[in-house]
Amino acid sequence: MNKITAEGDSWILGRYLGIGTATPTQALHIDGNIRIGGLIYDVNNQGGTNGQILQCTGTGIDWVDVSTINDNDWVISGNNMYSGVSGNVGIGTTNPGALLELSTSSGDPNLIFDIGDTNKFALGVDDSDGDRLKIGTTAIDTNTILTIDSAGYVGIGITDPDDLDCKFVVDAAGSIGKVGIGKMHRDIWLDGGSDNLAAITHTGASTGTLYFGWWDNTAEVTKRHLNIKNSDGRIGIGTGSGAIDTMLHLARNDDLQPFITLEEATNSPDAPDAGSEVRIYVQGDKFYIMFKDGDDTKRWYLDLAGDDDQEWQLSTN
């Protein structure tokens, strides 16, 4: 067995030294594995520090910090890291179509926002529910608070707003009911359960009518209890879709007669303007009609606690 032994300040002179090869091409040429029990020193005769890597400088090798290496893809700057390219970033896709695109072949692409490793909000697409966009408090399909589907239906507190045929639905978790906007011919509707639906709608024309009523699962509000004419402010109560002939029109329906109930007033009203207004009220067992006669305020009244054959009396304040 041939050995090379050197002691003290000894040198092995020669152009190339080969280990495992008879034809070395560099000053030291090793053909095989290397086991190093110490440090590797760079061109600056430095052994490097913990976490550094060797980088080729073109004329030698140098120990450098990882944070100083920039390949123009991802740049590390202190505690920050950002994309060094001007294109898009894809997660789960090799062809992103936006600045950030999340893609998955199955499951729900989503983002989670948390504080202290506790999920606070999740935003993403629910693959198991018609690919609806959802926001949830722990996951997109758990404690869902906002749902948007591909047809433009929006629900808050409800995961299937399209089932109610409303573009926008707010559900009070069953304690109060639902409020919907944009349901067929109804602009706003309130669902109390069991088809007990209150609706606010209009005819659409600038001179049309605003209706307040109840919906009975048809395309129209059939029980229009309060109607307001847009053209001149006439108000109809119980008139349905019929004509409103006066400024206040009370109509008879199957359940009620067009009566008016006045409860007793605790104070007298202000005097009306001369010749233009009349006040009607009940006070102190008397029914009053107040009007203005020149500078005087006068009241016709009936004593509701008086005799059956009483007549109207006139008083001047």
C-alpha positions in Angstrom: 0.0 0.0 0.0 1.4 3.4 -1.0 1.0 6.2 1.5 1.7 9.9 1.4 3.0 11.2 4.7 3.8 14.8 5.6 4.9 16.1 9.0 5.4 19.6 10.3 5.6 22.4 7.8 5.7 20.1 4.8 4.5 20.6 1.3 3.6 18.2 -1.5 4.8 19.8 -4.7 3.1 19.2 -7.9 0.6 20.8 -10.2 -2.4 18.6 -9.5 -3.3 16.2 -6.8 -5.8 13.5 -7.4 -7.7 11.4 -4.8 -9.5 8.5 -6.4 -8.4 9.5 -9.8 -5.1 9.2 -11.8 -5.9 12.1 -14.0 -6.7 15.1 -11.8 -7.7 18.3 -13.6 -7.5 20.8 -10.7 -5.2 21.5 -7.9 -7.2 19.1 -5.8 -9.4 16.6 -7.6 -11.4 14.1 -5.5 -13.4 11.4 -7.2 -15.6 10.1 -4.4 -17.3 11.2 -1.2 -15.8 13.8 1.2 -16.2 13.7 5.0 -15.2 16.9 6.7 -14.9 17.1 10.5 -14.1 20.8 10.6 -14.9 24.0 8.6 -14.7 24.9 5.0 -12.9 28.2 4.5 -13.8 30.5 1.7 -11.7 32.8 -0.5 -11.5 35.2 2.4 -10.3 32.5 4.7 -13.5 32.6 6.7 -15.2 29.5 8.0 -18.7 31.0 7.9 -21.3 31.4 10.6 -24.5 29.5 11.5 -27.1 29.6 8.7 -24.8 31.0 6.0 -24.4 29.3 2.6 -21.6 29.2 0.1 -22.0 31.4 -3.0 -19.8 31.4 -6.1 -18.4 34.8 -6.8 -16.9 34.0 -10.2 -13.4 34.0 -8.8 -14.0 31.9 -5.8 -16.5 31.0 -3.1 -17.8 33.1 -0.3 -19.9 32.5 2.8 -23.0 34.8 2.6 -26.3 35.3 4.5 -29.4 33.8 2.8 -31.2 37.1 3.1 -28.6 38.8 0.8 -29.3 36.4 -2.0 -31.8 37.8 -4.6 -32.8 35.8 -7.6 -35.5 38.4 -8.6 -38.3 36.0 -7.9 -38.8 36.5 -4.1 -37.0 39.2 -2.3 -36.3 39.0 1.5 -35.9 42.3 3.2 -35.6 42.1 6.9 -38.8 40.5 8.2 -40.6 41.0 4.9 -40.7 39.0 1.7 -42.2 40.1 -1.6 -42.4 39.1 -5.2 -39.6 40.6 -7.3 -41.4 40.1 -10.6 -44.1 42.3 -12.2 -46.4 39.4 -13.1 -49.0 37.4 -11.1 -48.6 35.0 -8.2 -50.4 31.7 -8.4 -51.0 29.2 -5.5 -52.1 25.9 -6.9 -51.9 27.1 -10.5 -49.0 27.6 -13.0 -51.0 30.2 -15.0 -52.4 32.8 -12.6 -54.8 35.3 -14.1 -54.6 37.9 -11.4 -52.1 39.4 -9.0 -53.0 36.6 -6.6 -54.9 33.5 -7.7 -55.8 30.6 -5.5 -56.7 27.3 -7.3 -57.4 23.8 -6.3 -58.6 20.8 -8.2 -60.9 19.8 -5.3 -62.0 21.3 -2.0 -62.5 25.0 -1.2 -59.9 27.7 -2.2 -60.0 30.1 0.7 -58.1 32.5 2.9 -58.2 32.5 6.7 -57.6 35.6 8.8 -56.7 35.0 12.4 -55.2 36.6 15.5 -53.1 34.5 17.8 -53.6 31.3 15.8 -57.4 31.5 16.4 -59.5 31.7 13.2 -61.5 34.9 13.1 -62.7 35.0 9.5 -62.5 32.8 6.4 -63.2 34.0 2.9 -63.4 31.6 -0.1 -65.5 29.6 -2.5 -67.6 26.7 -1.2 -67.1 23.9 -3.7 -69.8 21.7 -1.9 -72.4 24.4 -2.1 -72.7 25.5 -5.8 -69.3 27.4 -5.7 -70.9 30.2 -3.7 -68.5 32.9 -2.3 -68.8 32.9 1.5 -67.4 34.6 4.6 -67.5 32.6 7.8 -66.3 33.2 11.3 -64.3 30.0 11.6 -64.5 28.4 8.1 -66.5 29.4 5.0 -69.0 26.6 5.6 -69.1 27.1 9.4 -71.0 30.0 11.0 -71.4 31.5 7.5 -72.3 35.2 7.8 -72.2 36.3 4.1 -73.1 34.3 0.9 -73.0 35.5 -2.7 -73.9 33.2 -5.6 -73.0 33.4 -9.3 -76.5 34.8 -10.1 -75.9 37.8 -7.9 -78.1 36.8 -4.9 -76.7 38.0 -1.6 -77.5 36.7 1.8 -76.5 37.8 5.3 -77.0 35.2 7.9 -78.4 32.8 5.3 -76.6 30.4 2.9 -79.4 30.1 0.2 -80.7 33.6 -0.7 -81.8 32.4 -4.1 -84.4 30.1 -2.6 -86.3 33.2 -1.4 -86.1 34.7 -4.9 -84.6 37.9 -3.4 -81.4 39.6 -4.6 -80.6 40.6 -1.1 -81.8 38.8 2.1 -81.0 39.5 5.8 -81.9 36.7 8.2 -82.2 37.5 11.9 -81.4 33.9 12.8 -85.1 33.0 13.2 -85.7 35.3 16.2 -87.4 38.0 14.1 -87.6 36.8 10.5 -86.1 37.8 7.2 -85.9 41.1 5.2 -85.6 40.8 1.5 -85.0 43.3 -1.2 -85.8 42.8 -4.9 -88.3 39.9 -4.7 -90.2 39.8 -8.1 -92.7 42.7 -7.9 -91.9 43.5 -4.3 -89.1 45.9 -3.6 -88.8 45.1 0.2 -90.5 42.3 2.0 -90.4 40.9 5.6 -90.8 37.2 6.3 -92.4 36.4 9.6 -92.6 32.7 8.8 -95.5 30.5 7.5 -96.0 32.8 4.5 -96.7 35.8 6.8 -95.0 38.2 4.4 -95.2 42.0 4.6 -94.3 43.7 1.4 -93.5 47.2 0.1 -93.7 47.7 -3.6 -94.5 50.2 -6.3 -95.9 50.2 -9.9 -92.6 51.5 -11.3 -94.0 54.6 -13.1 -93.1 58.1 -11.9 -96.8 58.7 -11.4 -97.5 55.3 -9.9 -98.4 54.1 -6.4 -96.4 53.0 -3.4 -98.1 49.9 -1.8 -97.7 48.6 1.8 -99.4 45.2 2.2 -99.2 41.5 2.5 -98.0 38.9 0.1 -99.8 35.6 -0.4 -97.3 33.7 -2.5 -98.4 35.3 -5.8 -96.5 37.6 -8.1 -98.4 40.6 -6.7 -99.2 42.2 -3.4 -102.8 41.2 -3.2 -103.6 42.8 0.2 -102.6 46.4 -0.3 -103.6 48.0 3.0 -101.9 51.4 2.6 -101.4 53.1 -0.8 -99.7 56.4 -1.5 -100.1 58.1 -4.9 -96.8 59.5 -6.2 -98.4 62.2 -8.3 -100.2 64.2 -5.6 -99.8 62.4 -2.3 -103.3 60.9 -2.0 -103.5 58.1 0.6 -105.8 55.1 0.4 -106.4 52.7 3.2 -108.0 49.5 2.2 -108.4 50.6 -1.4 -106.3 47.8 -2.8 -105.6 48.5 -6.5 -108.7 50.7 -6.8 -108.9 54.4 -7.3 -108.1 56.9 -4.6 -110.6 59.6 -5.1 -109.7 62.1 -2.2 -106.6 63.1 -0.3 -107.6 60.4 2.3 -109.7 57.5 1.1 -111.0 54.9 3.5 -112.4 51.8 1.8 -114.6 49.1 3.1 -113.2 45.5 2.9 -114.5 42.1 3.8 -113.3 42.4 7.4 -113.6 46.1 8.4 -115.8 49.1 7.8 -114.3 52.5 7.0 -114.5 53.8 10.5 -112.1 56.2 12.4 -111.4 55.9 16.1 -110.2 58.9 18.0 -108.8 58.5 21.5 -108.9 61.3 24.1 -106.2 63.9 23.7 -104.4 65.1 26.8 -103.8 68.6 25.3 -105.6 70.9 23.0 -104.1 71.3 19.6 -102.6 74.6 18.3 -105.0 76.9 16.6 -105.4 76.3 12.9 -104.4 78.8 10.2 -107.2 81.2 9.2 -109.7 79.6 6.8 -107.3 76.9 5.7 -107.2 74.2 8.4 -109.6 72.3 10.7 -108.6 70.4 13.8 -110.7 67.4 14.9 -110.1 65.8 18.3 -111.6 64.3 21.5 -110.9 65.8 24.9 -112.7 65.8 28.2 -115.7 63.7 27.0 -116.2 66.2 24.2 -115.8 65.8 20.4 -114.4 69.1 18.9 -114.1 70.6 15.5 -111.7 73.6 15.8 -111.6 76.2 13.1 -110.5 79.8 12.6 -113.1 82.6 12.1 -111.1 85.8 11.4 -108.9 86.3 14.4 -111.0 84.1 16.6 -110.5 80.4 17.2 -113.8 78.7 17.5 -114.9 75.1 18.3 -118.0 73.2 17.6 -118.4 70.4 20.1 -120.7 67.6 21.2 -120.8 66.6 24.8 -120.2 62.8 24.6 -121.4 62.3 28.2 -124.5 64.4 27.7 -128.1 63.6 26.8 -129.0 61.7 23.7 -130.9 64.7 22.2 -128.0 67.2 22.6 -127.0 69.5 19.8 -123.8 70.9 18.6 -122.6 73.9 20.7 -120.2 76.7 19.7 -117.5 78.0 21.9 -115.0 80.8 21.3 -111.5 80.7 23.0 
